[in-house]
Amino acid sequence: MSGTDRGVSRERLLAMMTAFKSTYLLRAAIELRIFDALADGPADPDDVAAILRTNPRATRILLRALAAAGLLDMDGEQFQLVSGARELLVTSSPQYGGGVVRVAASDWEWDAMKNLADVVRHGGTLLDVNAETPGFPYWVDFATHLTFATKPGAEFVADLLVPWAEDRPSLDVLDVGCGHGLFGFSVAARDTRATVTCLDWPEVLDVARTYAERLHVGDRVSYLPGDAFEVPLDGRYDAIILGNFLFQFPPSRGIDLLRRLASALKPGGQVLIVGFTTGDRPPAQDYHAHMLSLLMLAWTSQGELHSPLMYQKMLASAGLVDLDTHEKPGLPLRVVSGRRA
């Protein structure tokens, strides 16, 4: 289901009402490693159950449901992978994407969204533990399991920053709410002068460390645990990145943070806001962004996705100039930037 489907029909309503069934089917198959069990070729339910140590009858029912959903092929009682499954759903594949289910269909999200009507009545989160809570466990999953837009988004940030910094004597980067850290690490991977300071909760920084070592930039990365609104900023930075961060807050709070960060910029330094945006195109063109905005409504006290224009206004209110919005065809993320004079 996407925002390109227009109009209301019985078929469309039924598809929306039952869409969660495909989600829990996929979640179960990934958790059980069904696709790994079929990686060597077709197998029947008893064979799959023996490999996975699951109940044979229950395995047969699950395999047939996966075939009904188009995730497996079925020939008699033999099941096999469909096109694309080996690349995206077998854990040994370099392109494995199954872990994204921990981000895109998390228990944390379902706990918040199942009471969406009450959230709308209330005007914000009903959860005692939510996205604004220090150490919110979801952020560890978000850092660990990269979404399909993460690496392309990180490369886009490097495309913008590395050429810009060629004439600067340094390229010291602060990545605020760094998560996995890839937005900063992509810059360090391309420019050997670059240093990166990762700011996030301590348990999230543990994940970022693993990515820094994997990308061979760990010797140029430092870690700053704490709250972005409170942690002391002792350094001076050429660039400050906020990836998938400011939509947790209303514009007033965003401006407060941007003013704080602007004071940590070197002269001529840049702030880059990276993420999904809404507000300047028909909602159907930004379906996933609007769904994310609903999640921020349910997960935070006042968060929602903002438009590029609103981000520019926030940057201007923080005293930054040369405001710009950067897009790349096929990439759902945008980058909104501003410079310290």
C-alpha positions in Angstrom: 0.0 0.0 0.0 1.4 3.4 -0.9 0.2 7.0 -1.4 0.0 6.5 -5.1 -3.3 4.5 -4.7 -6.2 7.0 -5.0 -9.8 6.5 -4.3 -11.6 4.1 -1.9 -12.8 0.6 -2.8 -13.7 -2.5 -0.9 -10.5 -4.1 -2.2 -8.3 -1.2 -1.0 -10.0 -1.0 2.4 -9.5 -4.8 2.9 -5.8 -4.5 1.8 -5.2 -1.7 4.4 -7.1 -3.6 7.1 -5.1 -6.7 6.7 -1.7 -5.3 5.8 -0.3 -6.0 9.3 -0.7 -9.7 8.5 2.0 -9.5 5.8 4.2 -7.7 8.4 3.9 -10.4 11.1 4.4 -13.1 8.5 7.6 -11.6 7.3 8.8 -10.9 10.8 8.3 -14.5 11.8 10.1 -15.9 8.7 13.1 -13.6 9.3 13.3 -14.5 13.0 13.1 -18.2 12.2 15.6 -17.9 9.3 13.2 -19.6 6.9 15.1 -18.2 3.9 18.4 -19.5 5.2 16.9 -23.0 5.4 16.0 -22.8 1.7 19.3 -21.2 0.5 20.7 -24.5 -0.7 17.7 -25.5 -2.7 14.0 -26.6 -2.5 12.9 -28.4 0.6 9.6 -29.8 2.1 8.2 -28.6 5.4 9.6 -31.6 7.3 13.1 -30.8 6.0 12.8 -27.1 6.9 11.4 -28.0 10.3 14.4 -30.3 11.0 16.9 -27.6 10.0 15.2 -24.9 12.1 14.0 -27.2 15.0 10.5 -26.0 14.6 7.2 -27.9 14.7 6.6 -29.6 11.3 2.9 -28.8 11.1 3.3 -25.2 12.1 6.2 -24.9 9.6 4.0 -26.2 6.8 1.3 -23.6 7.5 3.9 -20.8 7.7 5.6 -21.9 4.4 2.3 -22.0 2.6 1.4 -18.5 3.9 4.8 -17.3 2.6 4.0 -18.8 -0.8 0.6 -17.1 -0.7 2.3 -13.8 0.0 4.7 -14.3 -3.0 7.8 -14.7 -0.8 8.3 -18.4 -1.7 7.5 -20.6 -4.7 5.7 -23.9 -4.0 5.7 -27.0 -6.2 3.7 -29.8 -4.6 5.2 -29.8 -1.1 8.5 -28.4 -2.2 9.3 -24.8 -1.3 12.0 -22.6 -2.8 13.3 -19.0 -2.8 11.8 -16.5 -5.3 13.7 -14.0 -7.2 15.5 -11.5 -4.9 15.1 -13.5 -1.8 18.6 -14.9 -1.8 20.1 -11.4 -2.1 17.8 -9.7 0.5 16.6 -12.3 2.9 19.4 -14.9 3.3 21.6 -13.7 6.2 24.9 -14.6 4.5 24.2 -12.2 1.6 26.2 -8.9 1.5 22.9 -7.3 0.5 20.9 -8.8 3.4 18.0 -6.5 4.4 16.0 -8.6 6.7 17.3 -6.8 9.8 15.5 -3.7 8.7 12.3 -5.3 10.0 13.6 -4.5 13.5 13.4 -0.8 12.5 10.5 -0.7 10.1 8.2 -3.0 12.1 9.4 -2.8 15.7 7.4 -3.7 18.8 8.1 -0.2 20.0 6.3 1.2 17.0 3.3 -1.1 17.3 2.9 -0.4 21.0 2.6 3.3 20.1 0.6 3.1 17.0 -2.1 0.7 18.1 -3.7 3.5 20.1 -3.2 6.2 17.4 -6.8 7.5 17.8 -6.1 8.2 21.5 -2.8 9.8 20.6 -4.7 12.2 18.2 -7.2 13.0 20.9 -4.4 13.7 23.4 -2.1 15.5 21.0 1.1 13.5 21.6 2.7 10.4 23.0 0.9 8.3 25.6 4.0 6.3 26.4 6.0 6.6 29.6 9.0 5.4 27.8 9.3 7.1 24.4 11.6 8.5 21.8 12.6 11.4 24.1 13.5 9.1 27.0 17.2 8.8 27.6 18.4 5.4 26.5 15.2 4.6 24.5 16.0 1.0 23.4 14.7 1.4 19.8 17.6 3.7 19.0 20.0 0.8 19.4 18.1 -1.2 16.9 17.9 1.8 14.6 21.7 2.2 14.7 22.3 -1.6 14.3 20.0 -2.3 11.4 20.6 0.1 8.5 17.6 1.1 6.5 17.6 0.9 2.7 18.2 4.7 2.6 21.1 4.9 5.1 24.1 4.1 2.9 22.9 6.2 -0.1 22.1 9.0 2.3 25.5 8.9 3.9 27.2 8.9 0.5 25.1 12.0 -0.5 26.3 13.8 2.6 29.9 13.0 1.6 29.2 14.2 -1.9 28.2 17.6 -0.4 30.8 18.0 2.3 34.1 16.6 0.9 34.3 18.9 -2.2 33.1 21.9 -0.1 36.0 21.3 2.4 38.8 21.0 -0.2 40.0 24.6 0.5 39.5 24.5 4.2 42.5 23.7 6.5 40.5 21.0 8.3 37.4 18.9 8.2 36.3 18.3 11.8 32.7 16.9 11.9 30.2 16.6 14.7 27.5 14.1 14.1 24.6 14.9 16.5 22.3 11.9 17.3 24.7 9.9 15.2 23.1 6.5 15.6 25.2 4.2 13.3 27.5 7.1 12.6 27.6 6.5 8.8 26.8 10.1 7.9 30.0 11.2 9.5 32.0 8.1 8.7 31.3 8.4 5.0 33.0 11.8 5.0 36.0 10.4 7.0 36.3 7.5 4.5 36.7 9.9 1.6 38.8 12.6 3.2 41.8 11.4 5.3 42.0 14.8 7.1 38.5 14.4 8.4 37.8 13.7 12.1 34.3 12.8 13.4 32.8 13.3 16.9 29.8 11.1 17.5 27.2 12.4 19.9 24.5 10.1 21.2 23.4 8.0 24.1 26.2 5.7 25.4 24.5 2.4 24.3 24.1 3.8 20.8 27.7 4.9 20.6 28.7 1.3 21.2 27.0 0.4 17.9 28.7 3.4 16.2 32.1 2.1 17.3 31.5 -1.2 15.5 30.8 0.7 12.2 33.8 3.0 12.6 36.1 0.0 12.9 34.4 -1.8 10.1 34.9 1.2 7.8 38.6 1.6 9.0 38.1 5.2 10.3 38.0 4.4 14.0 41.4 6.1 14.7 39.8 9.4 13.6 36.6 9.1 15.6 35.8 10.3 19.1 32.7 9.7 21.1 30.6 12.2 23.1 27.8 10.5 25.2 24.9 12.5 26.4 21.9 14.8 25.6 22.5 17.0 22.6 20.8 19.9 24.4 23.0 19.6 27.5 26.3 17.9 26.8 29.3 20.3 26.8 30.6 21.1 23.3 34.2 21.8 23.8 35.3 21.5 20.2 35.0 23.7 17.2 33.7 22.0 14.0 33.8 22.6 10.3 30.5 20.8 9.8 27.7 19.6 12.1 25.3 16.9 10.9 21.9 16.2 12.3 20.6 13.1 10.6 17.0 11.9 11.4 17.0 14.0 14.5 15.1 17.3 14.5 11.8 15.8 13.6 11.6 14.6 17.2 11.0 18.2 18.3 8.9 21.3 17.5 10.6 24.1 15.6 11.1 26.1 18.8 13.2 23.3 20.4 15.0 22.8 17.1 16.0 26.5 17.0 17.3 26.3 20.6 19.5 23.3 19.6 20.7 24.9 16.3 21.7 28.1 18.1 23.7 26.0 20.5 25.3 24.1 17.7 26.0 27.2 15.6 28.2 28.6 18.4 30.3 25.4 18.1 31.0 26.0 14.3 34.2 27.4 13.0 33.9 30.5 10.8 32.3 29.5 7.5 31.3 26.1 8.9 28.1 24.3 7.9 25.1 22.7 9.6 23.5 19.9 7.6 20.0 18.6 8.5 19.5 15.2 6.9 16.3 13.3 6.7 12.8 12.9 5.4 10.7 16.1 4.9 7.1 17.0 4.2 5.1 20.0 3.3 6.3 21.1 -0.1 4.9 18.3 -2.3 1.5 16.5 -2.5 1.4 14.0 0.4 1.1 11.1 -2.0 4.6 11.8 -3.2 6.0 11.6 0.3 4.0 8.6 1.7 6.8 7.2 3.9 7.6 10.6 5.3 4.0 11.2 6.3 3.9 7.8 8.0 7.0 8.7 9.9 5.4 11.9 10.9 2.6 9.9 12.5 5.1 7.8 14.3 6.7 11.0 15.7 3.3 12.1 16.8 2.9 8.9 18.8 6.4 8.7 20.0 7.1 12.2 21.2 5.4 15.1 23.0 5.6 17.6 20.1 7.6 16.0 17.2 6.6 15.8 13.6 8.3 16.0 10.2 9.1 19.4 9.0 9.3 21.0 5.5 12.5 22.1 3.9 11.3 25.7 4.2 10.7 25.2 8.0 14.2 23.8 8.4 15.6 26.8 6.5 13.7 29.2 8.8 15.1 27.3 11.8 18.6 27.6 10.5 18.1 31.3 9.8 16.7 31.8 13.4 19.9 30.3 14.6 21.9 32.9 12.7 23.0 30.8 9.8 23.2 32.1 6.2 23.4 30.7 2.6 20.5 28.4 3.2 20.0 25.7 0.7 18.1 22.4 0.1 19.8 19.5 -1.6 18.1 16.6 -3.3 19.3 13.5 -5.2 17.1 11.7 -7.7 15.8 8.4 -6.2 16.9 9.3 -2.7 14.0 9.9 -0.2 16.2 11.9 2.1 17.0 15.6 1.7 19.8 17.8 3.1 19.0 21.3 4.3 22.2 23.3 5.0 23.2 26.7 6.4 26.6 28.4 7.0 28.0 30.4 9.8 29.1 33.7 8.5 
